[in-house]
């Protein structure tokens, strides 16, 4: 993300005035660089718990049918996205 922001800056664009940036996985560095990066945080503990539970069930029942599970991410709003109406 740092490289993207630097490249945009070199091209004459400023984050978030000219372009907004949203990262994924809410990396530790997202909160340390300037501007801080808005990011999508995945619910890693819930995903890991579900995967382990599924693995145990699959070991106990080898013919277990495939299943889909959806997890709700969270938007972590920081300074890399311009607010509506802001100039």
C-alpha positions in Angstrom: 0.0 0.0 0.0 2.9 2.3 0.8 4.2 1.9 -2.8 0.7 2.6 -4.3 0.4 5.8 -2.3 4.0 6.9 -3.2 3.3 6.1 -6.9 0.1 8.1 -6.9 1.9 11.0 -5.2 4.6 10.8 -7.8 1.9 11.0 -10.5 0.4 14.1 -8.9 -2.5 12.5 -7.0 -3.2 12.8 -3.3 -4.9 10.3 -1.1 -7.8 10.8 -0.2 -8.3 14.2 -1.9 -8.0 12.8 -5.5 -8.4 9.1 -5.0 -9.6 6.8 -2.2 -7.8 3.6 -1.2 -9.2 0.6 0.7 -7.0 -2.2 1.8 -7.9 -5.7 2.8 -7.0 -7.8 5.9 -6.5 -4.7 8.1 -2.7 -5.1 8.2 -0.8 -3.6 11.2 1.0 -1.1 8.9 -2.4 0.3 7.7 -2.7 2.3 10.9 1.0 3.4 10.9 1.4 5.1 7.5 0.1 8.4 6.4 -2.6 8.6 5.5 -3.8 5.7 7.6 -5.5 3.1 5.3 -9.2 2.2 5.5 -9.4 -1.5 5.3 -11.6 -4.6 5.4 -11.0 -6.7 8.5 -11.7 -10.4 8.1 -13.1 -12.3 11.1 -10.0 -14.5 11.4 -10.8 -16.1 14.8 -14.3 -17.1 13.6 -13.0 -18.4 10.3 -10.3 -20.5 12.0 -12.8 -21.9 14.5 -15.2 -22.9 11.8 -12.5 -24.5 9.7 -11.2 -26.5 12.6 -14.8 -27.6 13.4 -15.3 -28.6 9.8 -12.1 -30.5 9.7 -13.0 -32.5 12.8 -16.4 -33.3 11.3 -14.8 -34.3 8.1 -12.4 -36.7 9.9 -15.3 -38.2 11.8 -17.5 -38.4 8.6 -15.3 -38.7 5.5 -18.2 -38.5 3.1 -19.5 -35.3 4.6 -21.1 -33.2 1.9 -19.4 -29.9 1.0 -20.9 -26.8 2.8 -20.7 -23.1 2.3 -20.2 -20.7 5.1 -20.3 -16.9 4.9 -18.4 -14.6 7.3 -19.2 -10.9 7.8 -16.1 -8.7 7.4 -15.8 -5.3 9.1 -14.9 -2.0 7.5 -12.2 -0.2 9.5 -12.6 3.5 8.4 -9.4 5.5 8.5 -8.0 8.5 6.5 -7.4 7.0 3.0 -11.1 7.5 1.9 -12.6 10.9 1.4 -15.9 11.4 3.2 -19.0 12.2 1.2 -19.3 15.9 0.7 -15.7 16.6 1.7 -13.4 18.6 -0.6 
